[in-house]
Amino acid sequence: MANVLPIARTTLVRRMRARLLIVVSLTLSAAALIAILALLPAFISISIARAGLVSEAPAEASLEQGEAARTLALIQTLNTFVGTTSPSVKLLEALTLRPQGVSISSVRYTAGAPASLVLSGASARREGVSGYRDVLLSDGRFGKVSVPVAALVGTQEGRFSITLSGI
């Protein structure tokens, strides 16, 4: 009977080792399957995107079609400049409306969506600044004309700054 126990024990250990190996391999296989299924949507979306890019590529486009596309792009780029006016034109318009006795010493232009033009100068009398402001407002070429109240009252010794916005 002494010989039966070691053989039974050895076979039991072998069976347990085989079962453990099967369980570990099945667990790793299931984890690999889950990882593949998790990555599958990303792989499909990338392959669809690549197929779309390949079909949109003008591989067979002729020289004329390429020139036509470049021309359309250039026209679209230049269309943004058609409706805009030059700041120098607006400056000349503002300077031609300047009354007698008003002198402009500096001009500052700020570009942007609401572009603005700041005219700084001096006037012998406060009525000159007020008149200049009224002429600019009544002209209608400028969206908004603003003058500090101190310049209109005459407390700045004849110095003023007029901001023309919406040009």
Secondary structure as the mmCIF struct_conf table of DSSP 4:
data_model
#
loop_
_struct_conf.conf_type_id
_struct_conf.id
_struct_conf.beg_label_comp_id
_struct_conf.beg_label_asym_id
_struct_conf.beg_label_seq_id
_struct_conf.end_label_comp_id
_struct_conf.end_label_asym_id
_struct_conf.end_label_seq_id
TURN_TY1_P TURN_TY1_P1 ALA A 2 ASN A 3
HELX_RH_AL_P HELX_RH_AL_P1 VAL A 4 GLU A 56
BEND BEND1 ALA A 57 ALA A 57
TURN_TY1_P TURN_TY1_P2 ALA A 59 GLU A 60
HELX_RH_AL_P HELX_RH_AL_P2 LEU A 63 VAL A 82
BEND BEND2 GLY A 83 GLY A 83
HELX_RH_AL_P HELX_RH_AL_P3 PRO A 87 THR A 96
TURN_TY1_P TURN_TY1_P3 LEU A 97 LEU A 97
HELX_LH_PP_P HELX_LH_PP_P1 ARG A 98 PRO A 99
TURN_TY1_P TURN_TY1_P4 GLN A 100 GLY A 101
STRN STRN1 VAL A 102 THR A 110
BEND BEND3 GLY A 112 GLY A 112
TURN_TY1_P TURN_TY1_P5 ALA A 113 PRO A 114
STRN STRN2 SER A 116 SER A 123
BEND BEND4 ALA A 124 ARG A 125
HELX_RH_AL_P HELX_RH_AL_P4 ARG A 126 ASP A 139
BEND BEND5 ARG A 141 GLY A 143
STRN STRN3 LYS A 144 SER A 146
HELX_RH_AL_P HELX_RH_AL_P5 VAL A 149 VAL A 153
TURN_TY1_P TURN_TY1_P6 GLY A 154 GLY A 158
STRN STRN4 ARG A 159 SER A 165
#
